[in-house]
Amino acid sequence: MSQQNLESLDVGAIREEFPILQREFSGEQLVYLDNAATTQTPDSVVDAMSDYYREYNANVHRGIHHLSQEASIAYEEAHDRVAEFIGASGGREEIVFTKNTTEAENLVGYSWGLNELGPGDEVVLTEMEHHASLVTWQQIGKRTGADVKYIRVTEDGRLDMDHARELITDDTAMVSAVHVSNTLGTVNPVSELVDIAHDRDALAFIDGAQAVPNRPVDVEAIDADFYAFSGHKMAGPTGIGVLYGKEEILESMQPYLYGGDMITKVTFEESTWNELPWKFEAGTPQIAEAVGLVAAIDYLEEIGMERIEAHEEEMARYAYEQLDAEPDVEIYGPEPGSDRGGLVSFNLESVHAHDLASIMNDHAVAIRAGDHCTQPLHDKLGVAASARASFYVYNTKEEIDKLVDAIDDARQLFA
């Protein structure tokens, strides 16, 4: 698929590249609206991973035979491709492969936080943080004595930036924030947050799990010290995530995991570490998954990240408008606009989100229900759970109409 104008996105042709979308349940075709959890995978990604296993399956950095050399080249070049995709001019030295965004958060927490934080230091998060960030820094704070503070979320689902400027002080050592909220859909002003952090000589970690899949991201323009995301949310495979880190900071950090391939020399008394990024990638890495991630990046860039962003915004706007027209539906997060991503969390009056999701499932409509790994945010909203419909490049307005029809059935069932 070649680059085209935003208006000419052929969703029908895109859907043909995802055979799973043709599945039927109880005679109804699948409507997949759980993309914030995991997107579906196109044939080109599956084929790339199958080619690895069929043609050059071998361990990397551990053999001089042809297969190992081919696998090593593909794995190393995958780091280069990811660096190019997110605007990291430092190349592979700034790209660490992890299992997911959560592991990337933990890597920084343990490798940097345990060594750099202490009593009197502060870590500033937001009230809309995913548990991957919130729980990690909460536990690092308990171990180091550092205080963890939270930037308020306003009633309309945005960050209170005045509060951010008050909260981030000379005692702040790290600011960690989601780029796009997986519950509210809010697109946060991360560049501004990074600037505030740097003005106080603090580092900034941005969780891009809900941003990299659906919009152009330039980590150097944002100026984040760390930036993380996951392959399975961007048409890629599960089991691989990415931690971007500025080279000089990664160089100063100790490894998070120990073992093979992350070492240069080992004696019975001492060990020395490999160069970046390998010192953070202990053991046999995610070789097939790295190949699949590259194929996913190629696929998304062929469509065009600007077009993907525009399509998601269109889907979210339409869903918001349809749901907002229902008098007994409460929607969370800001109104549609440039600062809202491609998801809508909501509740139907008098129907628990889990019951609603179950009824949706009866209609072959797949949504998420629960706290979306944001329990403190749900406590602030005053609800135990919410339903979430999230969109990707293959979703249509007709599918959103089916979502609304299923809500009508749930309303009648619980009347």
C-alpha positions in Angstrom: 0.0 0.0 0.0 1.5 3.3 -1.1 1.4 6.6 0.7 -1.9 8.4 -0.2 -3.9 11.4 1.0 -5.5 11.0 4.5 -8.9 11.0 2.9 -8.1 7.9 0.7 -7.4 5.4 3.5 -8.9 2.1 2.2 -10.1 0.4 5.4 -11.7 -2.4 3.4 -8.3 -3.3 1.9 -6.6 -3.1 5.2 -9.1 -5.4 6.8 -8.3 -8.1 4.3 -4.8 -8.2 5.7 -6.2 -9.3 9.1 -7.9 -12.7 8.6 -9.0 -12.8 12.3 -11.4 -10.0 11.6 -13.4 -12.4 9.4 -14.2 -14.7 12.3 -17.8 -15.2 13.3 -19.4 -16.0 16.7 -23.0 -17.2 16.9 -23.5 -16.1 13.3 -22.2 -12.6 13.8 -18.9 -11.2 12.5 -16.4 -10.2 15.0 -16.2 -6.5 15.9 -12.9 -6.1 17.6 -12.8 -2.9 19.8 -10.1 -3.9 22.3 -7.1 -2.4 20.5 -5.8 -0.5 23.5 -5.1 -3.9 25.1 -3.7 -5.6 22.0 -4.1 -4.9 18.3 -4.5 -7.6 15.7 -1.6 -8.7 13.5 -1.5 -8.5 9.7 -0.3 -11.3 7.5 3.0 -9.5 6.7 4.1 -9.7 10.3 3.1 -13.3 10.7 4.9 -14.1 7.5 8.1 -12.4 8.6 8.2 -14.3 11.8 7.4 -17.6 10.0 10.3 -16.9 7.5 12.7 -16.5 10.5 11.7 -19.9 11.9 11.7 -21.6 8.5 14.9 -20.1 7.1 17.3 -18.8 9.7 16.3 -19.8 13.1 19.3 -19.7 15.3 20.6 -17.9 18.4 22.3 -14.6 18.0 25.8 -13.5 18.9 26.7 -17.1 19.8 27.8 -18.8 16.6 29.9 -18.3 13.5 27.7 -20.5 11.3 25.5 -19.0 8.6 22.2 -19.2 10.4 23.5 -17.5 13.5 25.1 -14.7 11.4 21.8 -14.1 9.6 19.8 -14.1 12.8 22.3 -11.8 14.5 22.2 -9.3 11.6 18.4 -9.3 11.6 18.3 -8.8 15.3 20.8 -6.0 15.5 19.3 -4.2 12.5 15.9 -4.4 14.2 17.3 -2.0 16.8 18.4 0.3 14.1 14.9 0.2 12.5 13.2 1.0 15.7 15.6 3.9 16.4 14.8 5.3 12.9 11.0 4.9 13.5 11.0 7.0 16.7 13.6 9.5 15.8 16.5 8.3 17.9 19.6 9.5 16.1 21.8 7.6 18.5 20.8 4.4 16.8 20.9 0.9 18.3 22.8 2.0 21.4 19.7 3.8 22.6 17.3 1.0 21.9 16.8 -1.8 24.5 14.4 -4.7 23.7 12.3 -5.8 26.7 9.3 -8.0 27.0 6.9 -5.1 27.1 6.4 -1.5 28.4 6.0 -2.8 31.9 9.5 -4.4 31.9 10.9 -1.2 30.5 9.5 0.7 33.4 10.9 -1.8 35.8 14.3 -1.8 34.1 14.6 2.0 34.7 13.2 1.7 38.2 15.6 -1.0 39.3 18.7 0.0 37.3 18.4 3.8 37.7 16.0 4.3 40.6 17.5 2.0 43.2 20.9 3.5 42.6 20.0 7.2 42.2 17.1 7.8 44.6 17.1 8.3 48.4 15.3 10.0 51.2 14.5 13.6 50.2 14.2 12.8 46.5 10.8 12.9 44.8 9.3 11.0 41.9 6.4 12.8 40.2 3.7 10.8 38.4 0.2 11.6 37.1 -3.1 10.4 38.5 -3.8 8.7 35.2 -0.8 6.5 35.3 -1.0 2.8 34.2 0.0 0.4 37.0 3.2 -0.4 35.1 4.4 3.1 36.0 2.5 3.7 39.3 3.3 0.4 41.0 6.9 0.4 39.9 7.8 3.8 41.2 5.6 3.3 44.3 7.7 0.2 45.2 11.0 1.9 44.2 10.0 4.8 46.5 9.4 2.4 49.4 12.8 0.8 48.9 14.8 4.0 48.6 12.8 6.4 50.8 11.9 8.7 47.9 8.5 10.3 48.0 6.1 9.7 45.1 3.7 12.5 44.2 0.9 12.8 41.6 -0.1 15.5 39.2 -3.9 16.0 39.5 -6.3 15.2 36.7 -9.0 17.8 36.1 -12.7 17.1 35.9 -12.6 17.1 32.1 -9.8 14.5 32.1 -6.7 16.6 31.4 -3.6 17.1 33.4 -3.5 20.1 35.7 -0.4 21.7 34.3 -0.4 24.4 37.0 -0.3 21.7 39.6 2.5 20.0 37.6 4.6 23.2 37.9 4.0 23.4 41.6 4.7 19.7 42.2 7.9 19.4 40.2 10.6 21.0 42.3 14.4 21.0 42.9 13.8 17.8 44.9 12.3 16.0 41.9 14.6 13.4 40.4 12.2 11.7 38.0 8.9 12.7 36.2 7.1 9.7 34.7 3.9 10.2 32.6 1.8 8.5 30.1 1.8 10.0 26.6 -1.8 8.9 26.0 -4.1 7.7 28.8 -5.3 4.1 28.3 -8.5 5.0 30.2 -9.3 8.7 29.5 -7.8 8.8 26.0 -6.1 12.1 26.9 -3.1 13.0 24.9 -0.8 14.7 27.4 1.5 17.6 26.7 4.6 15.5 27.2 7.1 17.9 25.7 5.9 20.5 28.2 6.2 18.1 31.0 9.7 17.1 29.9 10.7 20.8 29.8 9.4 21.4 33.3 11.3 18.3 34.5 14.5 19.4 32.9 14.2 22.9 34.2 14.5 21.3 37.7 17.3 19.0 36.6 15.0 16.0 36.8 14.8 13.1 34.3 11.7 12.3 32.4 10.2 8.9 31.5 7.3 8.8 29.0 5.1 5.7 28.7 4.3 5.7 24.9 2.4 2.4 24.9 -0.8 4.1 23.6 1.0 6.7 21.4 3.6 5.0 19.2 1.0 2.7 17.6 -1.2 5.4 16.3 0.7 8.7 15.8 4.1 10.0 14.7 6.5 10.0 17.7 9.9 11.8 17.7 11.6 11.0 21.0 14.3 13.7 20.4 11.7 16.4 19.7 10.0 15.4 23.0 13.4 15.3 24.6 12.4 12.4 26.8 15.3 10.8 28.7 13.4 7.5 28.5 10.5 6.4 26.3 8.9 3.0 26.2 6.3 1.1 24.2 5.1 -2.4 23.3 5.0 -4.3 20.0 1.6 -6.0 20.6 -0.2 -2.6 20.6 1.1 -1.6 17.2 0.2 -4.6 14.9 3.3 -6.5 16.1 3.8 -9.6 18.2 3.5 -10.1 21.9 6.6 -10.6 24.0 8.6 -7.6 22.8 8.8 -4.0 24.0 11.2 -1.1 23.6 13.0 1.1 26.0 14.6 4.2 24.4 17.1 5.9 26.6 19.6 8.6 26.0 23.0 7.0 25.5 24.8 8.8 28.2 22.2 7.8 30.8 22.1 4.2 29.7 25.9 4.1 29.9 25.8 5.2 33.5 23.2 2.6 34.6 23.9 -0.8 36.0 22.2 -3.9 34.3 18.8 -5.0 35.5 19.3 -8.7 34.5 22.4 -10.8 34.6 23.6 -13.8 32.5 24.8 -14.5 29.0 25.3 -12.0 26.3 25.2 -9.0 28.6 28.9 -9.6 29.7 32.3 -8.9 28.2 34.4 -10.9 30.6 33.6 -13.2 33.5 35.9 -14.7 36.1 35.1 -16.4 39.4 35.5 -13.1 41.1 34.3 -10.4 38.7 32.3 -9.6 35.6 32.3 -6.7 33.2 29.4 -5.6 31.1 28.9 -5.6 27.3 28.4 -2.4 25.3 25.0 -0.9 24.7 22.3 -2.1 24.2 23.4 -5.6 24.9 24.3 -5.1 28.6 20.5 -4.8 29.2 19.5 -7.8 27.1 20.6 -10.8 29.2 20.1 -14.3 27.8 18.5 -15.5 24.5 16.5 -12.5 23.3 13.2 -12.1 21.4 14.7 -12.8 18.0 11.5 -13.8 16.1 9.6 -11.0 17.9 12.2 -8.4 16.8 11.8 -9.6 13.2 8.0 -9.3 13.6 8.3 -5.8 15.2 10.3 -4.6 12.2 7.6 -6.0 9.9 4.9 -4.2 11.9 6.8 -0.9 11.6 7.2 -1.4 7.9 3.5 -2.1 7.6 2.4 1.0 9.6 4.8 3.3 7.8 3.5 2.0 4.5 0.0 3.1 5.5 1.4 6.4 7.1 1.3 7.3 10.7 -0.4 10.5 10.1 -3.3 8.7 8.4 -3.5 6.2 11.2 -3.7 9.0 13.7 -6.4 10.8 11.6 -8.5 7.6 11.3 -8.3 6.8 15.0 -9.4 10.4 15.8 -12.3 10.0 13.4 -13.4 6.7 15.0 -13.1 8.1 18.5 -15.0 11.3 17.6 -17.8 9.2 16.0 -18.0 6.9 19.0 -18.0 9.7 21.5 -20.8 11.5 19.6 -22.9 8.3 19.4 -22.4 7.4 23.0 -22.9 11.0 24.2 -26.4 11.0 22.5 -27.4 8.2 24.9 -28.8 9.9 28.1 -27.9 7.0 30.4 -24.2 6.7 29.3 -21.4 8.4 31.1 -18.2 9.0 29.2 -14.8 9.7 30.8 -12.1 11.9 29.5 -12.0 15.0 27.3 -14.3 15.8 24.5 -13.0 14.8 21.0 -10.2 16.9 19.7 -6.4 16.9 19.1 -5.8 16.0 22.7 -7.9 12.8 22.7 -6.7 9.5 21.3 -8.5 6.6 19.8 -10.5 5.1 22.7 -13.6 5.9 24.7 -14.3 4.6 28.3 -17.8 4.8 29.5 -20.5 3.3 31.7 -24.2 2.5 31.2 -26.3 3.5 34.1 -27.4 0.6 36.4 -25.3 -1.9 34.4 -21.9 -3.1 35.6 -19.2 -2.8 33.0 -18.5 -6.5 33.2 -22.1 -7.3 32.5 -22.1 -4.9 29.6 -19.0 -6.5 28.1 -20.6 -9.9 28.5 -23.7 -8.8 26.6 -21.4 -7.2 24.0 -19.6 -10.5 23.6 -23.0 -12.2 22.9 -23.1 -9.9 19.9 -19.5 -10.7 18.9 -18.4 -7.2 20.0 -15.1 -7.3 21.9 -14.5 -4.5 24.3 -12.6 -4.2 27.6 -14.2 -3.9 31.0 -12.6 -3.3 34.4 -10.2 -0.8 35.8 -7.8 -1.0 32.8 -4.8 -1.1 35.2 -5.7 2.3 36.5 -7.4 1.6 39.8 -6.5 4.9 41.5 -7.8 6.8 38.6 -11.1 4.9 38.7 -11.3 5.6 42.5 -10.9 9.3 41.6 -13.7 9.0 39.0 -15.9 7.3 41.6 -16.5 4.1 39.7 -15.2 0.5 40.3 -14.9 -0.2 36.6 -15.7 1.1 33.1 -16.2 -0.3 29.7 -13.7 0.7 27.0 -14.0 0.7 23.3 -10.7 1.3 21.5 -10.0 1.6 17.8 -7.3 1.0 15.2 -6.7 1.4 11.6 -9.1 -1.4 10.6 -12.2 -0.3 12.5 -15.2 1.3 10.9 -18.2 3.5 11.9 -20.5 0.5 11.1 -18.7 -1.4 13.9 -19.3 1.5 16.3 -23.0 1.4 15.3 -23.0 -2.3 16.4 -21.5 -1.3 19.7 -24.4 1.2 20.3 -27.0 -1.4 19.2 -25.5 -3.8 21.8 -25.8 -1.1 24.4 -29.5 -0.8 23.6 -29.9 -4.5 24.1 -28.2 -4.3 27.5 -30.4 -1.4 28.5 -33.6 -3.5 27.7 -32.2 -6.6 29.4 -31.6 -4.7 32.6 -34.7 -2.5 32.5 
